[in-house]
Amino acid sequence: MSDALQGLRELARVEVERDGLQQQLQAARQQVDEATRRYVDAAAKLEQEKSDVAELESFSMARILAGLRGTRDVDLSREQAEYLAAQYATSDAEARLAAARREVIDRETRLDAIGDLEARRVELLNQRERELAADPGSLAVSTELTELAARQGGLEAEVVQLQEAITAASQASEALREASLHLGNAGSWATYDTFFGGGLVADLAKHNRLDKAGELMHRADAALAHLSAELADVRVDAVGSVGVTELARTFDIWFDNIFSDLQVRGRIHDAAARVDGLLRDVESVGRDLTRRLADAERSVSAVEDARRDLLVT
């Protein structure tokens, strides 16, 4: 293969990579917008909960009325619990926003590194024209070789994109599987009465289990967000019946209610069911991507065979 053909092949590969990164960047920016809205809402709620606690802790009318009703301690405990829940939700929203921004920065950095492809194309076409002028008799073969080089470069870029999406799907599946295993054991943690003993979660072991569940849900959430960006350039818009961009939202009920909803065991089972459903969807996407990768790799081989046939005839 001539230097110009090799360059055009590489150019085609990089162009497909660039187009894919632009699609990923668009998806990542949408995630940042959504994460920003969540963070603003969570921060506003946190300020409100902080104000509610302050009113009951101070010599305010709210405290006086609560005291007259004989419910101040109960009201204050409830407001303090809601304040802690709001702190958790705000921290979670901030972490999601930071992760979404990292996805954007990664794509922007990679796009900047690609540089000016149009100038490179002009340079390579001029070089190819000079090669053809030197041997007019091979014009037809050279034209076909040029087309094959461009097609091969595009297919090779598609292979890389599919491999990256498969890796992201595998990582998401692993995170969901670990969360599913942990949540699936929820039924053996305790019944509602022993879980709360005295109205509060007093068992440190159960605290740790809830913390671990939250950590695993966070990890799965981040993996799904990354998968969403990676799927943008391989034309996959949905996982099962749930849109990729909606996947992270399925965890919000868990994060928003785990502190305030007394039916913790029910929440755990609900979360486990959602995780299992998402795991099935992501694994289905992974299988589809694997099939597409095999097809793309066969297409690359076919183009290479066609190029070799032209060169030996």
C-alpha positions in Angstrom: 0.0 0.0 0.0 1.4 3.4 -1.0 2.0 6.1 1.6 -1.0 8.1 0.4 -3.3 5.1 0.6 -2.0 4.2 4.0 -2.6 7.8 5.1 -6.1 7.9 3.6 -6.9 4.7 5.5 -5.7 6.2 8.7 -7.6 9.4 8.0 -10.8 7.5 7.5 -10.3 5.7 10.8 -9.7 9.0 12.7 -12.7 10.6 11.0 -15.0 7.9 12.3 -13.3 8.2 15.7 -13.8 12.0 15.7 -17.5 11.6 14.7 -18.0 9.1 17.5 -16.3 11.4 20.0 -18.5 14.2 19.0 -21.6 12.1 19.6 -20.3 11.0 22.9 -19.5 14.6 23.8 -23.1 15.6 23.1 -24.4 12.8 25.3 -21.9 13.7 28.1 -22.9 17.4 28.0 -26.6 16.4 28.3 -25.6 14.4 31.4 -23.8 17.4 32.8 -27.0 19.6 32.3 -29.1 17.0 34.0 -26.7 16.5 36.8 -26.5 20.2 37.3 -30.2 20.5 37.7 -30.2 17.7 40.2 -27.4 19.3 42.2 -29.2 22.7 42.2 -32.5 21.1 43.4 -30.7 19.0 46.1 -28.8 22.0 47.4 -31.9 24.1 47.6 -33.7 21.3 49.5 -30.7 21.0 51.8 -30.9 24.7 52.6 -34.6 24.4 53.4 -34.0 21.4 55.7 -31.2 23.3 57.4 -33.6 26.2 58.0 -36.3 23.8 59.4 -33.8 22.3 61.9 -32.6 25.7 62.9 -36.1 26.9 63.6 -36.8 24.0 66.0 -33.4 24.3 67.7 -33.8 28.0 68.3 -36.3 30.0 70.4 -38.6 30.4 67.4 -42.4 30.3 67.1 -42.0 26.9 65.5 -40.2 25.6 68.6 -42.7 27.2 71.0 -45.6 25.6 69.1 -43.9 22.3 69.0 -43.2 22.4 72.7 -46.8 23.3 73.5 -47.9 20.2 71.5 -45.3 18.1 73.4 -43.8 17.0 70.1 -40.7 19.1 69.9 -38.3 16.2 70.3 -40.1 14.1 67.7 -40.3 17.0 65.3 -36.6 17.9 65.8 -35.6 14.3 65.3 -37.6 14.1 62.1 -36.2 17.4 60.8 -32.6 16.4 61.7 -33.1 13.0 59.9 -34.5 14.8 56.8 -31.5 17.3 57.0 -29.1 14.3 57.0 -30.9 12.8 54.1 -30.7 16.1 52.2 -27.0 16.2 52.9 -26.6 12.8 51.5 -28.7 13.6 48.4 -26.6 16.8 47.8 -23.3 14.9 48.1 -24.6 12.3 45.7 -25.7 14.9 43.2 -22.4 16.7 43.5 -20.5 13.4 42.8 -22.7 12.7 39.8 -22.0 16.2 38.4 -18.3 15.8 38.9 -18.3 12.4 37.1 -20.4 13.9 34.2 -17.9 16.8 33.9 -15.0 14.3 33.7 -16.7 12.5 30.8 -17.0 15.9 29.0 -13.4 16.8 29.6 -12.2 13.4 28.4 -14.0 13.8 25.1 -13.0 17.4 24.6 -9.3 16.5 25.2 -9.4 13.6 22.8 -11.1 15.7 20.1 -8.5 18.5 20.5 -5.7 16.0 20.1 -7.1 14.9 16.7 -6.4 18.3 15.1 -7.3 19.5 11.6 -8.5 16.5 9.5 -9.6 18.6 6.5 -6.1 19.9 5.9 -4.7 16.4 6.3 -7.2 15.2 3.7 -6.2 17.8 1.1 -2.6 16.9 1.6 -3.2 13.2 1.2 -5.4 13.6 -1.9 -2.7 15.8 -3.5 -0.2 13.1 -2.7 -2.4 10.5 -4.2 -2.9 12.5 -7.3 0.8 12.7 -7.9 1.1 8.9 -7.5 -1.6 8.3 -10.1 -0.1 10.8 -12.5 3.1 8.8 -12.3 1.4 5.7 -13.5 -1.8 6.5 -15.5 -2.3 2.9 -16.6 -3.2 1.8 -13.1 -5.9 4.5 -12.6 -8.9 2.1 -12.2 -7.1 -0.2 -9.7 -5.7 2.8 -7.8 -9.2 4.3 -7.6 -10.6 1.1 -6.2 -7.7 0.7 -3.8 -8.4 4.3 -2.5 -12.0 3.4 -1.9 -11.1 0.2 -0.1 -8.5 2.1 2.1 -11.2 4.6 3.2 -13.7 1.8 3.9 -11.1 -0.2 5.8 -10.2 2.7 8.0 -13.8 3.4 8.8 -14.5 -0.2 9.7 -11.4 -0.4 11.9 -12.6 2.7 13.8 -16.0 1.0 14.2 -14.3 -2.0 15.7 -12.6 0.1 18.3 -15.9 1.9 19.1 -17.7 -1.4 19.6 -14.8 -2.8 21.7 -15.0 0.3 24.0 -18.8 0.0 24.3 -18.5 -3.7 25.1 -15.9 -2.9 27.8 -18.3 -0.3 29.3 -21.2 -2.8 29.2 -19.1 -5.4 30.9 -18.1 -3.0 33.6 -21.7 -1.9 34.1 -22.8 -5.6 34.2 -20.1 -6.3 36.8 -21.2 -3.4 39.0 -24.9 -4.3 38.7 -24.1 -8.0 39.4 -22.3 -7.1 42.6 -25.1 -4.7 43.7 -27.6 -7.4 42.9 -25.8 -10.0 45.0 -25.6 -7.6 48.0 -29.2 -6.5 47.7 -30.4 -10.1 47.1 -29.2 -11.0 50.6 -31.5 -8.3 52.1 -34.1 -10.7 53.1 -31.7 -12.4 55.5 -30.6 -9.1 57.1 -33.5 -8.8 59.5 -37.3 -8.4 59.7 -38.7 -4.9 60.0 -39.1 -5.1 63.8 -35.6 -6.5 64.6 -34.0 -4.3 61.9 -35.2 -1.2 63.7 -35.3 -2.3 67.3 -36.7 0.6 69.2 -37.6 2.7 66.2 -34.0 3.5 65.1 -31.4 1.5 63.2 -29.1 0.6 66.1 -27.2 -2.4 64.8 -23.9 -1.2 63.4 -23.7 -4.2 61.1 -26.9 -3.2 59.5 -25.7 0.3 59.2 -22.7 -1.0 57.3 -24.8 -3.1 55.1 -26.9 -0.1 54.1 -23.7 1.9 53.5 -22.3 -0.9 51.3 -25.6 -1.1 49.4 -25.4 2.7 48.8 -21.8 2.4 47.7 -22.6 -0.4 45.2 -25.5 1.5 43.8 -23.3 4.6 43.3 -20.7 2.4 41.5 -23.4 0.9 39.3 -24.8 4.4 38.6 -21.4 5.7 37.5 -20.9 2.6 35.3 -24.2 3.1 33.6 -23.5 6.8 33.0 -20.2 5.9 31.4 -22.0 3.2 29.3 -24.5 5.8 28.1 -21.7 8.0 26.7 -20.0 5.0 25.1 -23.2 3.9 23.4 -23.7 7.3 21.8 -21.3 6.6 18.9 -22.5 3.0 18.2 -26.1 3.9 17.5 -27.6 2.3 20.6 -30.3 4.5 22.1 -32.0 2.1 24.5 -31.3 -0.7 26.9 -34.3 -3.0 26.8 -37.4 -0.9 27.3 -35.5 1.8 29.3 -33.7 4.6 27.5 -30.0 4.7 28.3 -30.3 8.3 29.4 -32.9 7.3 31.9 -30.9 4.5 33.5 -29.4 6.5 36.3 -32.8 7.9 37.3 -33.9 4.4 38.3 -31.7 4.7 41.4 -33.2 8.0 42.6 -35.9 6.4 44.6 -33.3 4.5 46.6 -31.1 7.5 47.3 -34.0 9.9 48.0 -36.0 7.6 50.3 -33.6 5.2 52.1 -33.3 7.6 55.1 -36.9 8.8 55.3 -39.0 5.7 54.4 -39.5 3.3 57.4 -40.2 0.5 55.0 -36.4 -0.1 54.5 -36.8 -3.8 53.8 -39.3 -3.1 51.1 -37.0 -0.5 49.5 -34.2 -3.0 49.5 -36.3 -5.5 47.6 -37.5 -2.8 45.2 -34.0 -1.7 44.5 -32.9 -5.3 44.0 -35.7 -5.8 41.5 -34.6 -2.7 39.5 -31.0 -3.7 39.6 -31.8 -7.2 38.3 -33.9 -5.7 35.5 -31.1 -3.3 34.5 -28.6 -6.2 34.6 -30.6 -8.2 32.1 -31.0 -5.2 29.8 -27.2 -4.3 29.9 -26.2 -8.0 29.3 -28.6 -8.0 26.3 -26.9 -4.9 24.9 -23.5 -6.5 25.5 -24.5 -9.6 23.5 -25.8 -7.4 20.7 -22.6 -5.4 20.6 -20.5 -8.6 20.6 -22.5 -9.8 17.5 -22.0 -6.4 15.8 -18.2 -6.6 16.6 -17.9 -10.0 15.0 -19.7 -8.6 11.9 -17.4 -5.6 11.7 -14.3 -7.7 12.1 -15.5 -10.0 9.3 -16.1 -6.9 7.1 -12.5 -5.7 7.9 -11.2 -9.1 6.8 -13.3 -9.0 3.6 -11.9 -5.6 2.7 -8.4 -6.7 3.3 -8.9 -9.8 1.1 -10.3 -7.6 -1.7 -7.3 -5.2 -1.4 -4.9 -8.2 -1.6 -6.7 -9.6 -4.6 -6.3 -6.2 -6.4 -2.6 -6.1 -5.6 -1.8 -9.5 -6.9 -3.8 -9.4 -10.2 
